Amino acid sequence: MRALLDCGDAPLMNGRAHPTAMSFLQSPPQLDNQYREDRLLVGYLRRTVPADLLRTLEPSLDEMGELAAGELYRQQLAEVRWEPRLERWDAWGRRIDRIEVTPLWRRAEEIAARSGLVALAYERPHGRFSRAYQFALVHLFTPSTDIYSCPLAMTDGAARTLVDSGNAALIERAVPHLTSRDPAQFWTSGQWMTETTGGSDVGRSETEARRDGEGWRLYGRKWFTSATTSPMALTLARPEGNPPGGRGLALFYLETRGPDGSPDGVLIERLKDKLGTRKVPTAELTLDGARAVPVRGLTDGVRNIAPMLNVTRTWNAVSAVALMRRAVALARDYADRRSAFGAPLSSKPLHLDTLAELQAQAEGAFHLAFRVVEILGAVEGGEIDPGGRALLRLLTPVAKLTTARQAVTVTSEALEAFGGAGYIEDTGLPLLLRDAQVLPIWEGTTNVLALDVLRVLSDEGTRAALEAEVAHLVIGAGSGEPAVAAAAGAAAVRSALRLLRETAESGPDASSAAARRIALGIGRGLEVLLAARHASWALAESADPRPLAAARRLAWSLRTARDEPGLDETRVLATDRLEEPAGQPVEGATT
């Protein structure tokens, strides 16, 4: 009977070969170890971290790179359609408000705790390099863990806020949990500010804090709270009798569950149905007598939460860079696997030019985000002067708004590189764009942060610190082609500062209207300067032309550089491969 039905090794359908038996099946993109394959991250660490220390750190970075490309990425693809689920009642009608997160999120929490993705910033085992090490791990971890970086960012920010507050009782109670490496003891923290009255305009908050004996209870509605499964949160509320506006708000600490595990005056009304970050359990909450403790006085809550925002905005920038890196890595691998019109996509000049542009944008964003990381580490260690502190206050919003906008552009273009497959949810590719879209919104929209940049630049000392940074980077780029690119970057920053001066003469409305152009001009200019400095090092260190190709392309995109990118450097940047062994250092390179 088998002989009558068999048709070679083809599958059968009613005795006939299945119509798809001879169909072509496209090989999906693959990931290799994300640390070993990240030429930019490896090069950056070799340039900035002492060699003996880097040898100590690399095994853990290699391990995280392997997890990100293997176990975690496979689980992410397997759970592509899974989402958190809210159970409001138990079988006997008791209100429990329990959120069940995805298995990958539970796994991510365990890895994050054991790897010290928050703890490293407070243990500071490697001094000012601890932040760079922490965020290098985060850079590898984030794209494969469905934005588990969101609760980690808020946890890091909460720990910093509590430590800076000087509130000994809260430091003793919460900080050991927030910075624990034991998954059983580790807490994440929520950050509850957004209400229906306004997101960025938090001064309109309607949540009220009422005295209850020696303590406080909170009453109100929080319209958007991310990572609502956290055991604690920092939130804003107005103590009864306080005046309206931001000055009348206070920063409060609360724990979301009582000693018996039941909701402690925190009622989850619903989970939000979002465009992206759908694995993040974001909810609407009603605070109905939630017990709370003032963190630092009963006024100036917005100012007191600023340390949290500085940290979370840095996480935002690094997450943007991580998603760009993942999108480009997948698109580059796919270009070798996918053929069109008789040849692989990786042999098509226009496709290579597109990939090269994505790589250059990702490299510029990386350098800007990690420059903020460097300064943050130095400030926290008391190893920087007031000018450095002013620079951090400026570059944090600049990096956040610049890299967030780039992440949306780069991930969108990367999806297009896959054709129709980039639009299909089962491939896991649309996740990159949907998750990237939150980055320009979360922790302050582009316009809100641009106005923040404008306020910071009103200080003469901050403008001087920026000018000093530009001069330092120009010197670091040395001579030759890196210097040409650096000059374009410096021109862009100075053009933005000139626009600031010119609009200031016309009044506050003119300056406000130009704020976005000023902030993005500074961000893009600094990206070119930082890329040029790295390119100079790479040429001198190993005659690697790829960082220079990225810097030149970024400079050309400012329309102030002389030459558009050539085909040879486009190819080497797009494929990230050197066709010939590296030779002697290129003329014009400096150490």
N, C-alpha and C positions, 0 to 999 in steps of 0.2 A: 504494500500500500504506500509506504514512504517513497519508493522509487517512482510511483505514479504522480506523487504530489511534489516531490522535491524539485527545486529549481536552483541547483547549485547550493550556495550558502545564503541565498536571499530569503528574507522573511516571507511567509505566505499569507494571503488573504483570500479565503474561499478557493484555495487551490491555485491561486495566481501570485506572481511576485508582487509584493507590496509596492505601490506606486512610488514611494520615496526610497526604495532600496538603492537606487543608483544616484540619489541626490547628493549634491555636495554639502558637507557639513563644515561650517566655519569654526576654526579653532579660536576659543575665546582668549582674551589677553591674560597674561600670567604675571605674577610678581615674584621676583627673587628677593633675597634678604634685603630689607629696606634700609638697613644701615650700610652694608657693604656696597650697595648699588647707588647710594646717594653721594655722588661725587662732591656736591656742594657742601653738604653737612660735614663730611669727613674732612674736606679741605679747610672749612671754616674752623673746625676744632683744632686741626693741626696748626693753624695760623695763630690761634688765640689762647690755647691751653698749653701749659708747659708739657713737654714730651713725656716726662716720667709720670706725671699725673694722668695724662691721656692713656698711657699704657694700662694704668690701673682701672680706668673707666671703661675702656673699650669692650671688655667681655660682657658687661651688662648692656651696653648699647647694641652689641652684636646679638645678644639674646632677645632684646626687644625688637630688633629688626627682623629676626627670624619669626617671632610670634606674629608680628604685624603682617608679614607676607604669607604665613602658613596658617596656623591654627585659628587665629582670630579672624583673618580674612575669609577663610572657608566657612566659619560659623556665621559671619556677617552675611554672606551670600545665601546660606541656608535659611536664615531668618529674615530675608529681605521684606517679607510681608507681615511679620509679627509686630505687634504694637502693645503698649501697656494697657491694662484693663483695670477699671475701677469697680470694686465691690463696696457698696454703701451699707449693706445690711448683712447680718449673719442669719443663719437658718431660723433663729428665734426672735428675729425682729429688732435686735440690738444694732445701733448705729456703730459701724466699725470703720468706715471710710478707708479701706485698705486698697492700695494700688499694687497690682502685680506687674513687675517689670519683666523684660525679656531675659532669657537665659544669658545672652551675651552681656547684658548690662550687669548681671550678677557676677559674671566672670570678670568683667572689666573692673568692678569695684575691688575684687580680691587682688588682681594684678596691680592696680593702682596703689593700694595700701602697701603691699609687700615691696613694691619697687620704690616707694617713698616719693611718689609724684607730687605730694604736698609736703611731706616731712622734710625733704631735702632743703627746702627754703628756710627751715627753722632750725634744723640740726646744723646746717652750714658746715658740713664736714670738709669742704674744700674751699672755704673762705669765699672770696668774691666770685670764684668759678662755680659755686654751687648752683646759682641760678641758671647759668649756661648749661650745666649738666642736666639739671631738672628739665629745662625746656627742650633740650635735645631729645630726651626720652619722650616728652609729651609730643614732640613733632613726629616721632615714629609711631606712637601709641594711638593718636587721635583718629586718623582716617579709618582704622579697622575696628573702632569700638562705638560706632553710632553716636558720636558726640557725647560720650561720657565725660569729655573735657568740660562740659557745662557745669555739672555739680562740682567737679574738681576746681574749676576756676573760682566758683563762689566760696568753696571751702578754704582755698588759699587766701582769698580776699577777706573772709571772715576772721581767719586766724590773725592776719596782719592787722585788721581793725581792732580786734580785742587786745592784741599785744600792745599796740600803740595807745590804747585807751587808758592803760594803767589801772583798770578795774581788777584788783587782785582776786576777788571772788570769782568773777567770770573767767579770768585767765586760768585759775586753778581748776574750775569746773569743766570748761569746754576745750581749751587749747590742747591738752593731752590727747583728747579724742580726735580732734581735727588733724593732728599731726602724727597719729599713731601709725605704725607699720603692721599692727596686728589687725587683720580683717574683722575679728570679733569685737574689737574696741574702736575701730575707725568710724568716725562720723563724717558725713557730708553736711553742708549747710545750705539753706535756702537764702534767697535775697528777695524780699517782698516789698516792692515800692510802687509798682504800677497799679493804678486804679482807673475807674471809668472816667474820672475827671481829668486825667492826663497821665502820660507816660513820662516824658522828659520834664514836664512841668509839675514836679512832685510837690511843690509848695501848695498845690490845691488839694492835697490829700484830705480825705474826710474821715479817716480812721481816728477814733478817739481813744485816749488812754484815761481810765478812771481809777481813782484811788480805791483800794480795797484793803482796809486796815493798814498794815505796813507795806503792802505790795501794790501792784498795778494789774488791771485787766484791760484788754483791748477789745474794741467793738468796731466793726467796719467790714468792708468788702475789698478784697484784693483781686483784681481782674485778670492778672497774668503772673503766675508764680511758677518758675521752672524747677524741675527736679524736686517735686513736692514730697517725695519719699524721704527727704532728709530729716534726721532726728531733731534738728534745730534750725533756727532762722534768725536773721537780723532784719528788722522791719522799721518803718517810720510810722509814727502816730503822734497826734497832737494832744498833749496833756490838757485835761479840762481846765478852761480858763485862759489858756495861752492864746496869743493873738494869731490872726491868719498869716499865711505866707510861710516861706521856708524857715525863717528864724524861729517860728513858733512850734516847729516839729521837733521831736526828740527821737533818738535812735534807741530801739529796744531789742533785747535778746529774749527769745522764747524757745521752749521745747515743745515739739508738736504732739507728744503723747504723754499721758500721765504715767505714774508708777505701774499701773496695772496694764498698760499698753493701749488704753482706750483714748480716743481723740480728746485732747485737753482744750476744749473751746475752739478748736480748729475744724471747721466742717468743709469737706470737699464737695462742691456743688456739681462740678463736671470736669472732665478732661477736655482740653482744647483740641479742636480739629484743625491742625496746622498744615501749611504748605509743605514744610520740611521739618527737620529735627523731630520726626514723628515718634522716635523711640524715647525721646525725653518726656517724662511724665509732667506735662505742664497743665496747671489747673486753675480754676476759679475757686476762691476760698471765701468763706464767711468767718470772721473772727467774732465769736459769741462768748465773750468773757475769757479769752485766752490769757493765762497768767504770763506776765512779762516783767523783765527787769531792765531799768534804764542802763545803757552802756556807759554814758558819759554826760551826766547832767540832764536837764529837762528842756533844753533848747538846742538850737544849732544842729539838728539832726542831719541835715544835708551835708554840712561841713564835716561832721564827724564820720560820715560814711565814705568820705572821699578816699581814704586809704584802700578801701575795698574796690572802688571803681578803678583806681590806678592799676591794681593787680589784675582785675578781671579784663580790663582793656588790653593788657599785655597778653593774656591768654587768648583773647579774641584774635589779636594779630598773629600769634603763633599758630592758632588753629586755621586761620586763613591760608597761611603759608603751607601748612600740612596738607590741606585739601587740594591746593594747587599742585603740590608735588605729586600727590597720588594721581590726579587727573592726567598730568603729563606723563607719568611713568606708564600708566595703562595705555594711553594713546600712542606712546612711542613703541611699546611692545606690539601693539595691534598693527602698527604700520608695517612691521616685518612679517606678520602673519596673513594680512589681507592683501589679495591681489585684485587689481582692476585694470582692464584694458591690456591684459597680457603681462603685467609686471607688478611687483609689490608696491604698496603705497610709499614705502621708504625709498623708492627710487624716483618718485615724482617730485620735480623741483618745487612746484607750488605747494604740495603737501609738506615738504621739508621746510619751506619758508614759514608756513603756519606753525609747525611744531617749534621751530626756532624762536618765533615770537613768544609763544607760550612759555618756553623755557626761560627766556630772558626776563619776562615779566615775573615769573616765579622766583628767579634769582634776585632780582631787585627787591622784591617784597621780603624775601628771606633776610637779606642784609639789613634792611630797615628794622624789621621786627627784632632781630637778634642784637642790633645795636641798642635798642631799648632794654633788652634783657641784660646786656652787659652793664649799662648804667644803673639799672635797678639793683643788680647785685652789689655794685660798688657803693651805692647810697645806703643800702641796708647794712652794709658792713662799716659805715662811717669812713669810707676810704675815698671820699670825693669832696671837692670844695663847693661853696654855694653856687658857683656857676654850673657845676654838674647837676646839682639839684634842680636848678632852673631849667636846664636842658631836658631833664627827665619830665618835668611838668609840661614842657612843650611837646616833646617827641612822643609821649604816650598817646595823646589824641591824634597827632599827625599820623603815627604808624597805624593806629586802629582804623581810621577812616580811609587811609590810602590802600592798605592791604585788603580791607574788606571789599572795597569796590573792585579791586583787581581780581579777587577770588571769584566773584560772580562772573566777570568777563572771561576769565581763563577757564573755569569749569564749563561754562556754556560753549565756548569754542571747542573745548576738548570733546564734549559730547558730539558735536558736529563731525569730529574726525572719525566717529564710528558709524556715520550714516544713520540708518533706521535703528540699528541696534542700540544706539545711544539714547533712544527714546523709549525703550522697552524696559519696564520695571524689573523683570526677571533677571536682567543682566546685572543689576545693581548699579548701573552707571548713572541713572537719573538722580540717585541718592546724593551724588556729589554736588549737583547744581541746587537741588532743593535744600540741602543742608547749608550750602554756602550763602544762600539768599538771606539767612537770618543774620549774618555777620555785620552787614551795614546798619541793621536795625537795633540789635541787642546792644545794651550798654551805651546807648546814644546814637541817634541817626547821624548820617554824614553832615547834615546841616547843623545839627545841635553841636557836634564836636567841632565843626569849623568855627562856630561862634566862640566856643571855648578857646580855640587856638587864637582867635582875635583878642580875647581878653588877656591871655597869657602874654601875647606880644606887645601889649600896652606897656609892659614893664621894660625899661631901658636895659636892665641887667640881663633879661632873657634874650633880647635882641643881640646883645653883645656876646652872650654865650653861643648863640647860633652862628654868628659871624666867626667866632673862634673855632667852632666845630668845622665849618666849611674850610677855613684856612688850614686846619690840621689835616683834613682829608685830602686837600689839594697837594700838600707836601707828601702825604703818604702814597699818593698815586705815582710819584716820581716823575719820570720823563717818558718820552716816546708816546706811543698810542694810548697807554693808560692816562697820561696827562691830558691828551686831547679830549678824551671822554670826560675826565674830571672837570675840565674847563667848561664843558657844556652843562654839567650838573651844577657847578657853582653859579653859572650865569642864570640858570633857572631859579635857584634859591634867591639870588639877588634881585631878579626880576619880580619875584613874589613880594619881597620886602619893599621894592620901589612902588609896587601897586598899593601896598599897605600905606605908605606915606602919602601917595597921591590921593587916595580915597579919603584918608583921614582929614585932608584939607577941605574936602567937600562936605564933611559932616558924617555923623554916625550911620545914617541910612545908606550912604554910598559905601562905607566900609563894610557894613553888614551884607549888602548885596554882593560884594566881592569876596566875602570870607571863604567861600568854597574854593574859588580859584587860587586864593592866597595859600590856603592849607594844602591843597593838592599840588600846587607848584613847589612848595617846600618839600613835601613828601617825595614827589617824583625826582626832584633835583638831588635830594639826599640819597635816594636809591642809586642814581648814577654815580655819585661820588663814592659811595661805599663799595659799589661793584668795581669801580676803577681801582680803588686801593687794593681790593682782593685780587684783581687781575694782575696788578704789578707784582704782588707776592707770588702768585701762581707761576708767572713767567720766570721769575728768578729762582724759584724753588724747584720747579720740574719742567720748565718750558711748555707748560700746558696752555694752549691758546684758547680753550673754551671759556674761561671766565672773561677774557678780553673780548671774545665774540659777543658775550652777553652784555658787557658794558658798552661796547660800541653800538649795539642794536638799541639799547635803552637810550643812549645819547642821541642817536638818530631820531628816535621817536619823539624827542623834545623839539625836533626841527631846528636845532641850533648847531648840530654837528655837520661837518663838511660832506662826508661820504656815506652813502647808504650801504647796508651790509652786502658783502660779496657772496657769491655762490659757495665758495669753499668754506668760509666760516659759518655760513648758514647750515651746510651739511654737517659739520662737526658739532655744532650746537644742537641741531635737531636730533641727531642720532646719539649724541653724547658719547661718541666713540672716536678715538684717535686712530686713523687708518695707518699711520706710520709711527714707529717708536719715537718717543720724545727725544729731541736732540739737545743741543746746547741752548742756554737761555737766549731768548730773543733780544735783539739790540734795543736798547731803551728801557729794559726792565731794571728795576731797582729792588734792593732787599728791603 
